[in-house]
């Protein structure tokens, strides 16, 4: 009997090894596929195609550079009220069968394979989505506003992110890259998911129908450095580990607008965009966990007691810091909406405290950003992951100094950065205290 038991154990061990090897191979192929696909982002003509496709949209342009993002700047009367962009929430909008116009699980499957091999769980959390974007065009509205619904992360991956996946994959497969209007039109017909969406949704940049258009937030931070008293934007290089835009510059904090507790409607109505930004601020700059993470069943407003957020609130109370709504952007890769904000810190106290402290209020960064924990002396010489982009009145110098071109800066990051610059100038917010 003991010999039989030993044989069974051996067979089980072999089976388990083969299963693990199979999972590793699947994950390896998925990583290779995504890595190859991401190379398309470095082709100038991809952005020429996007400009051709969405030429009637308000594309972000700066110094002759056209970014793959449509922008709707916040009217001046809305800038100091972040949550004014949220009009309403249809809380019953999530259902098992949504009947999406765009629905493809291949991209999701690849991410799941990678997560399994790394013994990570791909979290299927709820997200707030855009049903419709109201914009002040043609006198139809005097404010920007989003009618919202509820979706989840997997639905986002199956719909919006699949549009991007199809675009990058198809472009990468092209032996001859399109460069003329005729070639762009021929290429466009190969994008079956995007074509189907545009056939059924007249203007998907403001109409979230046919997909789960999860809302995200991106905040550009501009701070005063205590070493030279100059103002700098903070930008970081995304890690190689993230599925989209690896090794590209992005602003921080940023993240999907989503509830972190079961209080889905309450979080939307009383927390809104503002608390989402503060939560991401704590998570991405200081390594804090979300209220509902790791079994923590805390109220979403519990972040108010965090020492780092209290310090920021104190600076705001003293008029030394401001968080402003700058506009809504639509990333034209995946047609996903982004609420953009800018955090202005007009005192060197903020950088001094968080870069030099060895306590719980020092800068740390989560896994999405591949950088060292401290900013005090800048990045290590051989790891230039931190970007301090000097603020200036000359756009061209910021563009070249920061390398803020579409091939190296995420579409959402570009929108948050340049919308922030425009608001800083319009309101003259960097004048001496």
HELIX and SHEET records of a PDB file:
HELIX    1   1 UNK A    2  UNK A   38  1                                  37    
HELIX    2   2 UNK A   39  UNK A   42  5                                   4    
HELIX    3   3 UNK A   44  UNK A   53  1                                  10    
HELIX    4   4 UNK A   76  UNK A   78  5                                   3    
HELIX    5   5 UNK A   82  UNK A   85  5                                   4    
HELIX    6   6 UNK A  106  UNK A  117  1                                  12    
HELIX    7   7 UNK A  153  UNK A  158  1                                   6    
HELIX    8   8 UNK A  160  UNK A  173  1                                  14    
HELIX    9   9 UNK A  181  UNK A  188  1                                   8    
HELIX   10  10 UNK A  192  UNK A  200  1                                   9    
HELIX   11  11 UNK A  264  UNK A  266  1                                   3    
HELIX   12  12 UNK A  267  UNK A  271  3                                   5    
HELIX   13  13 UNK A  272  UNK A  286  1                                  15    
HELIX   14  14 UNK A  293  UNK A  295  5                                   3    
HELIX   15  15 UNK A  300  UNK A  305  5                                   6    
HELIX   16  16 UNK A  307  UNK A  317  1                                  11    
HELIX   17  17 UNK A  349  UNK A  356  1                                   8    
HELIX   18  18 UNK A  395  UNK A  402  1                                   8    
HELIX   19  19 UNK A  411  UNK A  427  1                                  17    
SHEET    1   A 7 UNK A  59  UNK A  62  0                                        
SHEET    2   A 7 UNK A  65  UNK A  73 -1                                        
SHEET    3   A 7 UNK A 321  UNK A 331 -1                                        
SHEET    4   A 7 UNK A 336  UNK A 345 -1                                        
SHEET    5   A 7 UNK A 216  UNK A 224  1                                        
SHEET    6   A 7 UNK A 231  UNK A 237 -1                                        
SHEET    7   A 7 UNK A 249  UNK A 251 -1                                        
SHEET    1   B 6 UNK A  59  UNK A  62  0                                        
SHEET    2   B 6 UNK A  65  UNK A  73 -1                                        
SHEET    3   B 6 UNK A 321  UNK A 331 -1                                        
SHEET    4   B 6 UNK A 336  UNK A 345 -1                                        
SHEET    5   B 6 UNK A 216  UNK A 224  1                                        
SHEET    6   B 6 UNK A 254  UNK A 256 -1                                        
SHEET    1   C 7 UNK A  59  UNK A  62  0                                        
SHEET    2   C 7 UNK A  65  UNK A  73 -1                                        
SHEET    3   C 7 UNK A 321  UNK A 331 -1                                        
SHEET    4   C 7 UNK A 336  UNK A 345 -1                                        
SHEET    5   C 7 UNK A 216  UNK A 224  1                                        
SHEET    6   C 7 UNK A 231  UNK A 237 -1                                        
SHEET    7   C 7 UNK A 386  UNK A 390 -1                                        
SHEET    1   D 3 UNK A  86  UNK A  89  0                                        
SHEET    2   D 3 UNK A 145  UNK A 152  1                                        
SHEET    3   D 3 UNK A 126  UNK A 134 -1                                        
END                                                                             
